[in-house]
Amino acid sequence: MKVFPVALDSGETVSLRLDATTVFITPSASRWRRLLRFSAGSVLVGLGLAAVGNGVTHGVNERVGLGLLGVAVALVVAGAVGAAAAGVVIWRAERLPTDSLRADEVSFARSDAIDGRVTVTVDRADGTTRRFSATGTAGPRTAQLFARMLAVAASSDKTPTPTP
């Protein structure tokens, strides 16, 4: 199960991925995501400008229309190159988790829902506290992710009781 976007108490945006009894914390490459959105926008503007340029070429002035088409092609190519570069950088940056939280490290966990924001507070056995906050559908999914992790750990910690 993967949940994105989740904010840490430090304000950093991360994604959380559950693997049995461990939650892997991977930071988000937000500046590269902005480049990806900007690149996609320039591709769309370029395509719109190409349509206008086509109309101007056939209806008004061929030189002006060809100039608009040249600018449109440049925008589309620049946007495509930027989107490809941002996609590769995002994939590399968000591929490997930088931190993890195992169920056996957790001494206490609580979730609170206030004004549409779900905050999961996890106290570790070493005395540190981590807070994970999310809104929208990511909020309940964050609480569910930690509940699953702790439920799996609790069920595997119990030894079966022999029946007489």
N, C-alpha and C positions, 0 to 999 in steps of 0.2 A: 504494500500500500504506500503510495507517495502523496504527500500533501505540499502544495505550493500556492500562494506565498504565505510564509509564516514569519512573524517578526520576533526577534530575540529581545530581551530586556535592554540590550545595548543599542537597539534600533536597526540592527543589520537584518536584511531580508534573506531568508534561507529556505531550502526545501528539506522536508523530512521524509525519510524512507524507512519503513519497518521491514526488518528481516528477522522473523521469529522473536527472539528476546532482545534485539538490539535496534535502536533507532539511530540511523546515520544522518548526520547534519551536514548539509552541503550549502555553502554560501552561494548567493545568486550573483551573477555577473550583470548587475543592473545597468551600468554605463554602457555595456555592449548591447543590452536589450534596447536601450534608447537609440543607439546607432542602427539597430535592425529596424526599428519603427521609422526612423528618419529615412533610411534607404528605401523601405517599402513605400513610403509617402512620395519620394522622388520618382520612383517607378510609376506610380499612379498619376502624378502630375505630368510626367513625360508622355504617358499614353494619352492623357487628355489633350495635351499640347499637340500631339501628333494628329489627333482628330481635327482640332481647330486648324492646324497647318494644312491638312488635306483639303478642308473646305475652302480656305483662303487661296490655295493653289489653283483650285478649279473655278472658284467664283470671283475672286477679287484681283489678285496680283500673283503671278507665278513666282517672282523673285522673293517676295515677302513670305509666301507659303513655303518655299524651299528652305528659307532661313529658319522659319519656325520648325520645320521637320528636322533640320540639322540640330537645333537646340533640343528638340524632343528626344532624338536618338542619343545625344550626349547625356541627357538626364537619365534615360532608361539604362544606358550602359553603366554610368556611375552608380546608380541605385542598385543595379544587379551585382556589381563588384562589391559595393559596400555591404549588401545583404549577405553575400557569400562569405566575405571576410568575417563579419559579425557572427554568422552562424557557426563557422569553424571555431572561432574564439570562445563563443558561448559553450559549444559542445566540449571543448577541452577544459574550460574553467569549471564547468558544472559536472564533469564526469566523475571525479573522485571526491568522496566526502573528506572533510577536514577534521571532523569531530564525531564522536559517537557517544551514546548513552545506553549502557546495558541495564537490564532489569535488576540484576543483582547489586547494582550500584545505588538503586533507588530505595530510600528509607521511607519517603512519604510523597504522595502525589495528590493534587487537588485541581479541579477545574471550576472556574467561575465564569458566568455569562453576565456581562454588564453592558447595556446599551448596544447590543448586537456584536460585541467583541467577546470572543471566548479566550480566556487566559488559562493555560495549564501551568501550574507551579509544581516543580519537581525538586524535592530536597534529596540530595545525595548523601550517601553514608559518610563521606569525608567532610560534611558540614556545609558544602556549597549549595546554592539554590539557583536553579535555572527557570526562567519564565519564557513561555512560548505563547504568542498572541496571534490571533487570526480573526478575520471578519468574513462574512458571507458563508458560503458552503465550506470554506477551508477551516472555519472555526470549529464546528462540530466534528469534522473529520480529524482535526488535530487531537481533540479529546478522545475520539474513538481510537486513534492510532496508539496513544499511550495506554488506554484501557486494554486494548488487545495485547500489547507487549506485556503488561503486568498480569493479565489473565493467563497467558501462555506460560509465563514464568511461575505463577502460583500453581498451575496444574502440574507442571513438571517437577516442582519442589516436593510434592506430597508423595509419600510412600504408600503403596496400597495396603489396606488393612486386610489381614487374612481372615477369612470366614471360617468358623468352626465346623 
